[in-house]
Amino acid sequence: MLSILTWIIIITVINGLLAFAGLIFFFNSHKTNRILILLVSFTTGALIGGAFFHFIPESLEKLTIIQTTSITIIGFILFLFLEKILYWRHCHDGKCDEHPFTYLLLYGDAVHNFVDGLIIAASFLISIPFGFITSLLVLIHELPQEISDLGVLVYGGLTKRKALFYNFLAQLTSVLGGILGYFYLSLKDQAIFLLPLSAGGFLYIAISDLIPEIFKEKNITKLTINLIFIILGLGVLISAKILAG
């Protein structure tokens, strides 16, 4: 029989491998070009849904409204400064081969996955069956987001290989969170401050970077489809919250 730590590592590694799920969309370059903006739209909804229906409500279970709101605003401002720093580093004369929002998305996702690892560890320490149920819910809500995140990274200028590799590294922080959570469970309570910080970062990426890209579309039919995919992204995250109870 496998130990609890072994199960935690196995599940968090599987969570890390979800980074490669987006490969299914990149075999045909012609189709890829058509669906990238839809993936950007889906990610926009998922980021907003993750912030308002997961990170902020979970933060309020441990923090006050003032604390949660303040840290969310700090996260928003922090990602604003990060983007400016990345812009100065990667962009010259107003041209960006790799848009700063790609790296912001990776930073935010890495923090998110670290917290997921802590949650998986805590659930297995309660009981193995509870650990499996919690892990399944984490994997279900991660899958569509990882597929769409990969599309956003490619849309932002990263090569497919680079996007896959960086996305995989960001996803692997769940393994670190799982191991640290197993040995230092108190970290889960301390990491609660990372949730509203991530919420602010995700809201900044969605509002400042992705929504303007979506509304560059002038065709009303295509714009309507983009809006539908934003709603779908929101819907997936809301459904995951309902399933998680």
C-alpha positions in Angstrom: 0.0 0.0 0.0 1.3 3.4 -1.0 2.1 6.0 1.6 0.3 9.3 1.9 3.4 11.2 0.7 3.7 8.9 -2.3 0.0 9.6 -3.3 0.5 13.3 -2.9 3.6 13.2 -5.2 1.8 11.1 -7.8 -1.3 13.3 -7.9 0.7 16.6 -8.0 2.9 15.2 -10.8 -0.2 14.2 -12.8 -1.4 17.8 -12.1 1.9 19.0 -13.6 1.5 16.8 -16.7 -1.8 18.6 -17.5 0.4 21.4 -18.9 0.8 19.2 -22.0 -3.0 18.9 -22.5 -3.0 21.8 -24.9 -0.9 19.8 -27.4 -4.1 18.5 -29.0 -4.7 22.0 -30.5 -1.3 22.4 -32.0 -1.0 19.7 -34.6 -2.6 21.8 -37.3 -1.2 25.3 -37.6 -4.2 26.6 -39.6 -6.7 25.5 -37.0 -4.4 26.8 -34.3 -4.5 30.4 -35.7 -8.3 30.3 -35.7 -8.8 29.0 -32.1 -6.1 31.0 -30.3 -8.3 34.0 -29.7 -11.1 31.7 -28.5 -8.6 30.2 -26.0 -7.7 33.8 -24.9 -11.4 34.5 -24.4 -11.9 31.3 -22.4 -8.8 32.1 -20.2 -10.2 35.6 -19.6 -13.4 34.1 -18.2 -11.5 31.4 -16.2 -9.1 34.0 -14.6 -12.0 36.2 -13.6 -14.0 33.2 -12.3 -11.0 31.8 -10.5 -10.5 35.2 -8.7 -14.1 35.8 -7.7 -15.4 32.3 -7.2 -12.3 30.5 -5.8 -9.5 32.6 -4.5 -11.4 35.4 -2.9 -14.1 33.2 -1.2 -11.5 30.8 0.1 -9.5 33.8 1.4 -12.6 35.1 3.3 -12.7 31.8 5.2 -9.5 32.8 7.1 -9.1 36.6 6.4 -11.4 39.6 7.0 -13.0 41.4 4.1 -10.6 44.3 4.6 -7.5 42.0 4.5 -8.8 40.1 1.5 -9.6 43.3 -0.4 -6.4 45.0 0.5 -4.2 42.1 -0.5 -6.2 41.7 -3.8 -5.5 45.3 -4.6 -1.8 44.8 -3.7 -1.7 41.8 -6.1 -3.3 43.9 -8.9 -0.7 46.7 -8.4 2.2 44.2 -8.1 1.3 42.7 -11.4 1.1 46.1 -12.9 4.7 46.9 -11.9 5.8 43.4 -13.0 4.4 44.0 -16.4 6.1 47.4 -16.7 9.4 45.8 -15.7 8.9 43.0 -18.3 7.9 45.5 -20.9 11.1 47.4 -20.5 13.1 44.2 -20.7 11.3 42.5 -23.6 10.0 45.3 -25.7 11.9 47.8 -27.8 10.4 50.8 -29.8 6.9 49.6 -28.8 7.4 46.2 -30.4 7.2 43.0 -28.4 8.3 39.6 -29.7 7.1 38.1 -26.4 4.3 40.1 -24.7 4.8 40.7 -20.9 1.4 39.2 -20.1 2.7 35.7 -21.0 5.1 35.9 -18.1 2.5 37.4 -15.8 0.2 34.5 -16.6 3.0 32.0 -15.8 3.9 33.7 -12.4 0.2 33.8 -11.4 -0.3 30.2 -12.4 2.8 29.1 -10.5 1.4 30.6 -7.3 -2.0 29.1 -8.0 -0.5 25.6 -8.5 1.6 25.9 -5.3 -1.6 26.5 -3.3 -3.3 23.6 -5.1 -0.4 21.4 -4.0 -1.0 22.5 -0.4 -4.7 21.8 -0.7 -4.0 18.3 -2.1 -1.6 17.5 0.7 -4.0 18.7 3.4 -6.9 16.6 2.0 -4.8 13.4 1.9 -3.7 14.0 5.5 -7.3 14.1 6.5 -8.0 10.8 4.7 -6.9 9.1 1.5 -10.5 8.9 0.1 -11.0 12.6 0.8 -7.6 13.3 -0.9 -8.8 11.5 -4.1 -12.0 13.5 -4.2 -10.3 16.8 -3.7 -7.6 15.9 -6.2 -10.2 15.0 -8.8 -11.9 18.4 -8.4 -8.5 20.1 -8.7 -7.6 18.2 -11.9 -11.0 18.8 -13.4 -10.8 22.6 -13.0 -7.2 22.7 -14.1 -7.6 20.8 -17.4 -9.5 23.4 -19.4 -7.5 26.2 -17.9 -4.2 24.6 -18.9 -5.4 24.1 -22.4 -6.4 27.7 -22.8 -3.3 29.0 -21.0 -1.1 27.3 -23.6 -3.0 29.1 -26.3 -2.5 32.5 -24.6 1.2 31.9 -24.2 1.5 31.1 -27.9 -0.7 34.1 -28.8 1.6 36.3 -26.7 4.6 35.4 -28.8 6.2 32.3 -27.2 7.1 29.4 -29.4 5.0 26.3 -28.9 8.0 24.4 -27.4 8.8 27.3 -25.1 5.2 27.7 -24.1 4.9 24.0 -23.2 8.1 24.0 -21.2 7.4 27.2 -19.2 3.8 26.1 -18.6 5.0 22.7 -17.3 7.4 24.4 -14.9 4.6 26.6 -13.6 2.4 23.6 -13.2 5.1 21.7 -11.3 5.0 24.1 -8.4 2.0 22.0 -7.2 4.5 19.2 -6.5 6.5 21.6 -4.3 3.3 22.7 -2.6 2.3 19.1 -2.0 5.6 18.1 -0.4 5.9 21.2 1.8 2.2 20.8 2.8 2.9 17.2 3.9 5.9 18.1 6.1 4.7 21.6 7.2 0.9 21.6 7.2 0.9 24.9 8.9 2.1 26.4 5.6 -1.4 26.0 4.3 -2.7 28.6 6.8 0.2 30.9 6.0 -0.3 30.5 2.3 -3.8 31.8 2.6 -2.3 35.3 1.9 -1.2 34.0 -1.6 -4.8 33.5 -2.7 -6.0 37.1 -2.8 -2.6 38.1 -4.1 -3.2 35.7 -7.0 -6.7 37.0 -7.4 -5.4 40.5 -7.9 -2.8 39.3 -10.4 -5.4 37.2 -12.4 -7.8 40.2 -12.5 -5.0 42.4 -13.7 -4.1 40.0 -16.6 -7.7 39.6 -17.6 -8.7 43.3 -17.5 -5.5 45.0 -18.6 -4.1 42.5 -21.1 -6.5 39.9 -22.4 -9.8 41.8 -22.7 -8.2 44.6 -24.9 -6.9 41.8 -27.2 -10.4 40.3 -27.5 -12.0 43.6 -28.3 -9.6 44.3 -31.2 -12.1 42.1 -33.1 -14.4 44.3 -35.1 -16.6 41.6 -36.7 -19.7 41.5 -34.5 -20.3 37.8 -35.1 -16.7 36.8 -34.1 -16.8 39.2 -31.2 -20.0 37.6 -29.9 -18.4 34.2 -30.2 -15.5 35.5 -28.1 -17.9 36.8 -25.5 -19.5 33.4 -25.4 -16.1 31.8 -24.7 -15.5 34.3 -21.9 -18.8 33.1 -20.3 -17.8 29.5 -20.9 -14.6 30.1 -19.0 -16.6 31.7 -16.1 -19.0 28.8 -16.2 -16.4 26.1 -15.9 -14.9 27.8 -12.8 -18.3 28.4 -11.3 -19.2 24.7 -11.9 -16.0 23.6 -10.3 -16.8 25.7 -7.2 -20.3 24.1 -7.0 -18.9 20.6 -7.3 -16.3 21.4 -4.6 -19.2 22.4 -2.3 
